[in-house]
Amino acid sequence: MKIRYKKHRLYFNLTYGFIFIAIGLIAYDYKEENRWTDFGFFFVSLLYFITYFYENFYQYLTIKNGIIRKNTLFSKKINLSEINWIKKNTFGYTLKTDKREFRISTKIIDKNSLKNLNHVLEQLNLPPERTPFANKPL
């Protein structure tokens, strides 16, 4: 199951990619002599396009075979069976094990995907004092 980014985040990267490539083309056309540093706009636009395609393909989180993986440049993952505490705050969730913490930002998650994530976290069957879902409607 993929937990998707909000479309706003994806379109942000795509839009900025086009903006920087337009600025690079304008800067390239109006200068008589171009330096290698003038191509920085093309490099930045390439980074935005790569980010867009990577995030659009892999999305934010992947839940598969009892493992939740954050699809970032340096991928992080945690086994769902090892989670013994879920802390909910205004920014998202912090999943805690005996050894480490795994943070999930709910601000960048699509609404339908957030419902799926909440359902998966509810299925962990943690004691009521260890989960934010106890006696509270989602």
N, C-alpha and C positions, 0 to 999 in steps of 0.2 A: 504494500500500500504506500502510495506517495502522498506526503503532506505538501501541498502546493503553496508557492508564494502568492501574494496578492498580485494581481495583474498590474497594479500601479507601480510596483517595484520593478517588474520586468520591463514595462514601457519606459520607465525612467532611464534605465541603462541604454535601451535602444535609442531613445530620443537624444540623450547626451552623446552617443556615438555619432549620430548624424550631425549634431551641432558642431562637434569638434572637427569632423571631416570637412564641413562647410567652412569653418574658420581657417583650417589648413589650406584649403583650395584658394580661398580669398587671399591669404597671406602669400601663397606661392605665386599667384598671378600678378600681384601688385609690386613685387620686389624684382629689381633687375638682377640682383646677385643674391642667391640663396645660400645660407650656411646650413651645416648639418643640424644645427639646433632648431632650425625652422621646421623641421619635420617632426617635432615633438607633438604637434597637434594630431598628426596622423597616427603616431604611436599611442597617444591617449585614446583616440577614437577606436583604435584596434583593441585596446584593453576593455573598453566599454562593450564593444561587440562580442568579444570573447566571453565576458562576464554574462551578457545577455543570453548567449547560446548555451553556456554551461548551466546557468540557473534555470533556463527554460527546459532543458533536457533532463537534468537530474532533480530539480526542485529542491525544497528545503530539507525535508526529512524523508527517510525511507524506513518503513517498518516491515521487516521480512524475517521469517524464521526465528521469532522471539528476540530480535535485535533491532534497536532503533539507532539509525545512523544519520548524523548531520552531514549533509553533502556540501562541505566547504573545501577550500583549497587543501587544508590539512584535515581530512575527514576524521570525525570523532564518532565513537559508537559506544553503546552500553547495552548490556543484556537486560531484558525486561524482567527476568526472574530474579535478578540481583537487586532490584530497586526495593528499598525498604522505607522510603520516606518521599513524599511529594509535597513541595512547598509552592504555594501559589501566591504571586504578588501582582502588582499592577503591570509589570512588564512581561510576565509569562510564568513559566514553571521552572522549578529547580528539582530535578530528580536526583535523589541521593542514594548512594550505596554505602557500604562500610568504608570504602577506600576513596571514592571520588564523587564529584558533582557534575551533573549534565544540565546545562541551561537551555531552555527553549523559549524563544521570543514569540509571543502570540500576536504582536503588533504587525508582523509581516506575513502571517498565515491567512490564507483564504478562508472565508466563513465556513464553507462546506467542509473543508479539510480540518478546520478547528473542531467541528463536531465529531469527525472521525477520530481525531487525536484524543478528545475527551472520552470518547467511548472506549478506546484502547486503554487509556489510563484508569478508567473505572473498572475494567475487567481484571486489573491486577489484584483485586480483593485484599487491599491493605486494611489494617484496623482503622476504625473511624478517626482516631486521633492522629493518624499518619497520612491522611488524605484530605484535600480541600473539598471533596465532593460529598462528604458526609452531611446528610440532612439539608443539602442546599440544591435547589434546582439549577441546572446549567443554563 
